[in-house]
């Protein structure tokens, strides 16, 4: 979970640095950040299924990552 959640920020930072010379490249990195976000959602479900988290924690984390995913959609669409 830590690795994939850090991937969200890392992809955004790398893509942002490249945006000055390639908007499509930035959009690609945003898409990769969205993939990392989806990966975190999978790990959240695994953690709950294996009994590492409570239902309340599971629901809270899923809401948070759904919100983060949603925030990535608009910038990616604007760069297309």
SULJOZI-V196777 format. One record per residue. RES is the residue in one letter. PHI is phi in whole degrees, 0 to 359 (none if undefined). Layout:
# SULJOZI-V196777
res	phi
RES	PHI
RES	PHI
This chain:
# SULJOZI-V196777
res	phi
X	none
X	296
X	297
X	289
X	289
X	292
X	297
X	299
X	294
X	297
X	294
X	295
X	295
X	295
X	295
X	298
X	294
X	265
X	294
X	295
X	243
X	197
X	296
X	299
X	294
X	298
X	300
X	296
X	290
X	296
X	299
X	293
X	296
X	296
X	296
X	296
X	296
X	295
X	296
X	299
X	300
X	295
X	295
X	299
X	295
X	299
X	301
X	291
X	301
X	271
X	82
X	279
X	229
X	278
X	299
X	297
X	295
X	303
X	296
X	296
X	296
X	297
X	299
X	298
X	286
X	293
X	294
X	298
X	301
X	298
X	291
X	274
X	294
X	300
X	298
X	296
X	294
X	291
X	274
X	287
